[in-house]
Structures are given as structure tokens and as C-alpha cells.
Amino acid sequence: MGVLHSVDLRQHEVEALLHLAQGELDHLLEEAKDFPSGEREHLDAFQRARGEKAHWRWEGSAVYVWAATHHRFCDHGAVLLNPALKARTFAPGKWIGFQPTSQGPATDWETDLGVIRILHTTRRATAAAMAEELSEVADAQGVVTVCSLFGDIGATGPALSAADTAQPQLEYEAQWGTVTKLVGQRLPWWPGPLRRADVISQWSPGAPVTIAELLPEEEETTLREAAGPWRLVPEVQTALTDLANSLHNQRVGSVNSETRIFREHGTSPDGAPLLIAAHHPTDGHPLPRTDDRELLTRGWQTLASSQLFEAYEPLSIVMRRDPTLLPFGARTQVSDQSAAARQWATQLRPCAPSALHAVLADDAQDVTFHMDFSTGTPAVRIRSTGRRAWIFLAPLRLPGRGAQLKSVILDDEVWVTTTDRRIYPAPCAPHDHLWWGHGYGDRPTEAAWVITQLLDDLSAEVSLTDHWSQAPEGLTKLLNRPHQPGTELSRSALELARARGR
């Protein structure tokens, strides 16, 4: 379970919480060996010079939970953790209704303890915020405790954080099963994307399961809106629509998985029963996808080379979601002061910025735009204060032209020099990295496997599949040594190391 909202309490505040007389906490600390540990405040030199005293502090929620489980203090502790609840028999609770609150959609339940409000949101600290808000109005509207979802599964059902209106600043973990017992019926639960006021407000005990559409998230909407202006370029429209459909299908799959997991837990021997209150429509799902990968890549390449502003957001999305759709490798940043980068920069040519250049530059101010036309690699040079770097996308393959790999330079990137006096960033797939040097248990098998393929064919479209088993042991050992940045390994040294691993 995640971090709960809480505050630290000084001695007089702990005594007030537990209804102790002044100084009585000292005696309690001697007697109660299981009392939560405190921590003395740190005073800086100025505070000590002023004669200030270092106070002890205790984590408030820990004290509140401890109080609930001890007979003498249970009436002053966390309401839903009072052990007496396990032994008591409660009259069936009553659903009061839906509440649109400042902290999200909620349902209120009348119980023998008072009203329990359940917030159907996983935003952090909402239980404390709602309890604080209620504590400031007359009688807290009858609400004694506010519960909020945590998103994962607790011991008896969906994990809950709780905050009592009597001590709203102290959140604690509550059990779905305890609230179910107090309510006296199955509690409704909604999957994350359907925790919306328009959906939850439709529910009441005995109501049928609500069928509600999944509203598109911002990325999906952006892609669909961008597809409109590109209707005359079919491959671009297809690429944008396909990714939008992919994101939608992923959300549907996530909702289905979440629903299945919580439904199964609710029917397990340890779980408290719950009611799945809403589902998305199944007709028309999943949305259609395109199998023609080459068509999609052409579409994204057209967007990448475009200078239209409308291409920027879609490219930002595909870079985050599926960079394999672009004909480039991993996003890479290197210092513009390294010798290898300076040599490579002489091969680049200034160019008008494309939409992909804009994505690489992000919000940098002092930027120039370049292209390595031999590999099609876009690059931007940033020379802002405190930041002087090249940012580029690694090539997927290098031009052959009858040349061979001459050497490898290990700098902040793995560089390849060739027998026709060229230098390139080593080719690399979008989700991989070419690492070298000590790795605390990791080993540079990816770089070793890429290099060994380039030794055989400089223009090979390198594969990193099964690099753990494919990389020659000797070459891996060579790259795993702590080389100084800028170290150049000749072809003969690389060949010798490779031969030792066979």
C-alpha cells in the first residue's frame, strides 16, 4: 500500500490525542513497550544558540492506529480499527446516495457508527482532505469516517485509506471487509476509467450494471484529431488512427484485467463480496488494427519529415508509446565537447527543422538543427547555459559503400569509425542501450553483439535479439573493463577479443 497522509505530533499533541494528562506520556512510554518509536527533532546551530529545546515527535497515524488496538485508548484511536467491531453485530446499513464532492465522486452509507463516505478515487490524501473539509461544518454532516480507494487489493478487498472526521489529518489503512460488515451488503466498485460522476451517480442498490463508454484519454483524442487534416495522405491517416485504436484497445484490456482481478478476489475465501457496478460496451471491441507494418512506418516517416506544426504532438506520442514505428533507434544525448562527437559533427549538415527535430529539441531555447544525410539521422545541438549537447536518434543501420568497421570509440556513446574515414553512432534499437564499463552485475552484451555483427557486415541491420546468449564472451569481457572515456579499440583488438570467446 502507498504512503498515507499523516502529520508528526509533539508530546503535548500525543497527550491530547490520547486524552492523557500533561506529562503522563512519559509514564506510558515506560509501560507500553510497543508504543510507536519517536524521533528527536534536529536543531541547527542557530536554534541551539538561542537555547531552543529539541522536542520529540511521533508519526501521528502510527499513534492513532496503536491507540485503536489497545483497550484503554481504543475510543480515541482509528474508528475502523477498533477491535470491538469484530465481535459486534450490526444492523444492516442504508445507502444514502451519491455525493459529488470536491475530492471526487462518493457514496454515503448510514451505519451504526454513523455515516461512512466512500470516495471512488485513487488520488492520494483525498480521505484526509475530505475529512478535513467535513470537520469544518456542523456535525460533519453525520460523517464519521471517509474512505478512499488506493487502487490495489488489500486483505479483504480493494485497499482503502481512511480518515476520521474527529482526526482528519491522520490517515490509516482500513479493510473493505470491515466497511462491508458495517454496511451489511455488497459494496459497489467501479474500474478506474469508469470512476466518473456520470457513471457512479446512476447506481443504487439493486440497479443493473451500468454500461458506460470509456472516454478517450488526451493522447487518443490528439491522434484522432490530427488524422483529419491528413485524410489526403492515406498512410499518415492510417498510422495516426492505428495508434489511437491501439491506445484505446490497451485501455479496454486494462479495464477487463482490473475487473477480473477484483471480481475474483471478491469471490475468494479471504475476500469480502463486492459488486462490479459498471462495465464498458463490448460491441465493436477491440477496434481494428493495421497489420501492414511497412505502411505504418511510411506514415510515421512522412510525419517525422514534415514541417507542419500539427505533426509535433503525434510524434511526441509515438516516441513515448511505440518508437519502433519510426525508422530510428534509441534517443541519445552526448556532450558536444567529446572528441568523437566533434568529429561526427563535421559530417552533419544544417537543415530546416522538421517536426521530429522539434520533438528532440523539446523546450530548449538555443538550438540548431542538423541531419546526417548518410544515415538519415536527425540531430539537434543545444548550447544553453550549463547544457551543451547533441541530441539525436541512433541509426538502425550504417551505410556500407564497401567500407568496413575500423575501430570502436567508447565515449558517452559507442561510436564506430570506418575504413572510409567516417564516424557514426553505433546502430541501436529504440528500446535498447549500448553500455560499456563496470555495471554492478550488468554486462555490456548488447554492445558486444552489435559490434560483432558490424565486424562481419558494416551495413547489417543489427539485431539485439538474444544478445545475452549471442554476444561473444571475449568481446563482452573487453567491453566490461573500466575504459577511460574516449578509449579507441582497433578492429584487430576487437577481432582478437571476439576470437577468445568462441
N, C-alpha and C positions, 0 to 999 in steps of 0.2 A: 504494500500500500504506500502511497505517496506521502509527502510531508504534510502534516496537518498544521492549521493556523493556531498559534499559541503565543503567549507573552510570558516573559520572565516575571516572577514575583519576588519581592523582598520579604524579609521576615514578618513585618507587620501586616503585609498583604496576605501571606500564607495564614497567619493567625486569624485574620478577618474571614478568609475563605472557610476555614475550619471551625469558626466560632470559638477560638481559644482566647484566653486572657493574655494580656501583654507579658511576654517572656515565657509563656507556657510552651512555646515551640521547642525551647531548649530541652525541657524535660521529655517531650515527645521524641525528640531525636535520640535521646539516650535509651528510651524504651523500645521504640519501633525500629528494629534493625533493617526492615525492608522499605523504609521511607526513601523516596527518590533522592538521589545524590544532588547536593547543591554545588554551587561554584562561586568562589570569592571573586568579586569584581576586580578588574585590573585598574590601578590608578597610575596615571603618568606622573612625571617628576613635578609638574606644576601643582597637581592635585595633592600630592604628598607634602609639598612645601606649604600649602595652605592649611595643612593639618586635617584634610578630609579623611574620613574612615572608609575602609573598603567593606562594603556590605556583601552579605551572602545573597545569592539569587537561586531560585528553583524554577525549573521549567513548569509553567502553570498547568498545562494539560496533564503532565505526569502526576502532579499532586492531586488534581481533580479526579483522575482515574483511580489513584491509590485510595482516596477517600471513599469512593463508591464501593470498594471491595472490603472495607473494614466496618464492622458493625457500629462502632461508636460514631463514625463520621459519614455513614452511607447517605444520610439525608442531606448532606452538604456536598455530595460528590456527583459525578456524572449520572444523570437521571436514568438513561437506558442501560447502565451497567450495574444498577443496584441488584445484588444477588436475590433480594426478595421477589423480584419479578419471575424468577424461575419456579417458585413454589406457589405463587398466587394463581387463582382462577379469575379470569377477566370476563366481563360481559362483552358480547360482540360489539365491535366499534361501529361507527357510522361514517360513511363518506359524506363530507360536507360539500365538496365541489372543487372545481378548477379555480386556480388563482393565478392571474397574470401578474407576476411580481417583478421588481427591479432586478432580481437575480436570475430570472428565467421562469419558465412555466412550472407550476406547482400544483399538487393536490393536497387538500386538507382532510384530516381524519380525526373524528371525535373518539377519544378513548377514555378509559377510567383514569388515566393520568392527566388528561387534558388534551388539547388539540396537538397533533403531530403534523407538521408540514413537511412534505417530501418535495424537494427541488429536483426536477428531472434535467439536470445539467451536470457535466463533469468539470466545469470551471472550478479552479481551486479557490478555497476560502469563502465560497458562497454561503455555506451554512453559517459561519461566523458573521458574515456581513448581513444576512437576513435576520439572524437572531438579534444582532445589534440594532437593526432598524426597528424590529418589533418591540424591543425592550424600551424604546423611547416613546411608545404610545400607550395609552391607558390599558392596563391589564394584558398587554401584549396580544390583544385580540384573542385571548384564550390559548394561544400557542405556548406550549411549554418547551418544545424541542423542535429544531429544524434539522432535517436530514438531507444530505446531498449525495448524489452518486459519485463514485470515484472512477468508474469505468471498467475496473477489473472485477474479479469474483472474490468474495470473502468466504468465510467458513460455511455460511448458511444461505448464500445467495449473492446478489450484487453487492459489492463493497460499499459501505456508507460512511461518510463522515457526519458527525452530529455536533450541534452546538445548542445548549440550553439557553433560553431567554434570561434565566437567572444569572448565568455566567457566559455571556455571548462571545467573549474573547478567547474562550478555551474550547477548541475543537477536540473531538476524540473519535475513535473508531467505534461504530455501532454495528449491530448484526441485523441483517434483513429478517432473520427468523424471529428476533425479539419484536420488531415492529409488526410483523405478520401476526404474531400471537396477540398483541395488543389490539390490532385492527379486527382480528377474528375472521379474516377472509384472505383470499389470494390478492396480493398487491399487483397492480399493473406495472409493466415495464415496457419501455419503448427503445428500439435500437437507435444508436447515436444520431444518424441523419434525420430520423423522424421525431426527435425530441423538439417539436415545434409547437408553438401555442395553437396554431390552426388545427393540428392533429390531436394534441392532448385534450383540448377543450371539447372534443367530440365524445370523449369517453365518459361512461358512468357504469356502475356495477350492472352486469347483465347485458351490456351493449355488445353488439358483434364487433369482431376485429375490424379496425379501420383500414381501408385500403388507401394509401396515400403515395403520390408520386415522390420520387427522390428529386429534390430541387437541384439543378446543376450548380456545381461549385464555380468559382470565378474562372479558373483555368479552362474548364469545359466551355463556358459561355464565351470567353475570349476567342477560343479556336473556332467556334461556330460562327461568331460574328465576322471573324477575319475571312472565313471561307466565301462569304458573299461576294466581295469585290473581285475575287479570283475565279469567278464562275467561267470566264473565258479561257482559263488555263486549267484544263481538267486535272492534270497530275497534281497541281498545287491544291485545288479544291478537294481532291481525293485524300491527299496527305493530311490536310487540316481536319477533315471530317473523320478520318480513320482514327487519328489520335484522340479526338473528342469522344468518339464512341468507345475507344479503349479505356479512357479515364472513367466514363460512365459505367462500363461493364465491371471495372475494378471496384467501384463503389457498391454496385449491386452485389458482387461477390463478397465484399467485406460485410455488408449488412446481413447476407444469408449466413455467413460464417458466425458472425456475432450472435445472431438469433439462435442458431443451432446450439452453440456452446451454452448460452444461458438457459435455453429450454431444457437441455439435457441435465444441467446442474440442478434445475428446479425439480426434476423428477428423480434425482438420485436420493439414496437413503439419508445422506447428510444435509441435503438442501431443503430449504423451505419452498413451498409451492409459489410459483409466480405465474402471472398471466401475460402472455405476449399480446400487447394491446393494438399493435399496428403492423402492417406489412406493406411492401410495395407491390404494385401490379406485376403479374408475371407475364402477361401477354406482350409480345413484341420484344422480349428479352431472351438472350443478350442481343444488343444492337449489332448489325452486320460489320464485319471487318474485311479488310482487303488482304488477300494472300500474296499479291504481287509486290514483293519487297523492292524490286528494282524500280517499279513505278513510284512507290513511296519515297525512295531515296532521290529520284529525279525531282519530285515535287519539293522536297526539303532543300535540295541543292539550288533550285530556282529561287526559293525564298532567301536562302543564305546569300546569294549573289545580288539580290535585289537591293535597291537603294530607297525603297519605299518605307516610310515610317510604319505602315501597317504590318510590316514583316517582323518588327522588333519583338513584340510581345510573344507571338507564336514561337519564334526561335528561342527566346528565353525559356519558354515552357518545355520545348523538346530537349533543350540542353539539360534541364532538370530531370525530365521524365524518361526519355529514351534517346540519349545521344548517339546510339548506334544507327539511328536513321540518317545521320549526317555522314558524309564521306570523309570524316576526320577522326583522329584519335583523341587521346586524353588532353584536357585543358592543362596547360603548363605555364608556369611563371619562372623566369630566370633573371638574375641580375644582369643589367646591361653592361656591367663592368667586367664580367668574366671574359677571359681571352677567347674562349670558344664562341660565346655569344657575339662578341665584336667581329670575329671572323665571319660568322654566319650572316651578320647584318649587312656585310658588303654584297651579299648575293640577293638581298631583298630590294624591291623597287617600291617607291612611294605610289600610292594609288588613292582613288576616291573611296571613301568609306562605304562599305556595304552594310546591310543590316546585321550581318554576323560580326563585323568589326565593332559595331555599336554595342553588341552584347558583350564582347570581350572587354571593351573599354569600361563598361558599366557606368559609374558616376565620376570617373576620373576626369580632371579638367585639362591638364597639359598633355595632350595625346597626339601622336602622329600615326598614320595608317600605312601599312605595308603589305606586300604579298611576295611569297616565294613562288614564282610562276612555274618553277620546275616541278614542284610537288603540289601546287595549288593551296599551300598553307597560308591562311590569313594570320596577320600578326599586328599587334599594336604596341607602340613604345610609350611608356608612361614616364614622365620626368617631373612629377610633382615633388614638392618639398618632402624630403625624407623617403621618397619612393622613386627609384629609378630602375625600371624593369621592362622586360619584354614579356608579353602575354600572347600565347599562340595556341593553336590546336595542333598536336603532333600529327605528322603524316601517317597514313596507313601503310604506305609502301614508298620506296625510294626509286628514282629513275635509274634505269640500268645503263643504257648507252655504251655498253661494252666495258664499263668500269668494274672494279672490284673494291671490296672493303679494304682500306689501307691500315686504319687504326681506329681505336675507340678512345675517346676522351671522357674521363669521369669528372664531371663538374657538378653544378647543381642540377644538371640533366645529363643523361648519357648521350654523347654526340658521336656521330660516325663520320670519319673522313674517308675519302675515296681516292682511287689512283688517278682520277682526272682532276684532282686538286679542288674538290668540292667538300663542303661540310654540311651535315644535316642533323637535326634532332632525330634520335633513333625512332623508328616507327613503333607505335604502341596503340593498342585497342582502347576505346573510350573508358572502360571501367578498370583498366589495369595501370600499373606503375612500374617503371624500370628503376629499381633501387639497387644501391651498391653500398658496401661497407657493413660494419657491425650492426646487427639488428635485434639483439636480445632474443634470440631464438628464431627469428625470421631469417630466411636466406634468400639471396637475390636470384632465385631460379628463373623469374620472368626475364630479366635482362640477359641471363646466360642463354636462355632458349632463343631469344630474339637474335642475339649475336651469332649463335651457331647457325641459324638459318641464313643470315646475311653473309656469313663466310662462304656458304655454298652458292648463294644466288643473291646478289645485292638488290635486285628488283623484286624479290619474293614478297608476296602479300603475307606477312608473318602471321602465324597463329600462336596464341598463348594457351591453347587447349592442352591440358595435362602437362603444364610446364614443370610441375613437381617431379614427374617421372621422366620427362623428355630431356631436361637440361643436363648436359654432361657434368659429371661430378667435379672434374678438374677445373672446368671453367667457372662453376659455381664457387668453388673454394677460392679461386683467384679473385673473383669479384667480392667475396665476403671479407677480404682483408681491408684494414683501415687505411685506404689510399688517401693521399693528400688531394684536395680539390685541384683539378687541372691535370692530374696524372694521365699520361697518354700510354696506352697499351698497344704495341705494334701487332700487326697481323701474325707475325711469327710467334710472338708471345701468346697470343690468343689460340693459335693452332696448336702450340705445344701443350697449353693447359687443357685444351679440349681432348687431345690425344691421351692424356694421362687419365682421363675419366672414362675411357672406353675399355 
